[in-house]
């Protein structure tokens, strides 16, 4: 493995941020993950991982405009950094390398 390691949940969060591009904020990330993966995600777990990924330099965030719908509260939008894109690509290559090394008979092909 390379020097960077992503946990499974970190990888899923980063991929979801990439999918949502300019609309990646807490609730939209949770909604996308739950819809795509049929898996419950708590806001606390997500916030912990988002902060950790920012500290690692894989994500950045900025506050959006306040809206009356949210009572004036601003959304925090997340984007991948170049380091985040690089570590995701490395992770994908590692996973594909493992998948391609599995003999066909293992899955009955």
Secondary structure as UniProt FT lines:
FT   HELIX           8..20
FT   HELIX           21..23
FT   HELIX           26..37
FT   HELIX           43..56
FT   STRAND          59..66
FT   TURN            68..72
FT   STRAND          74..80
FT   HELIX           82..101
FT   HELIX           104..107
//
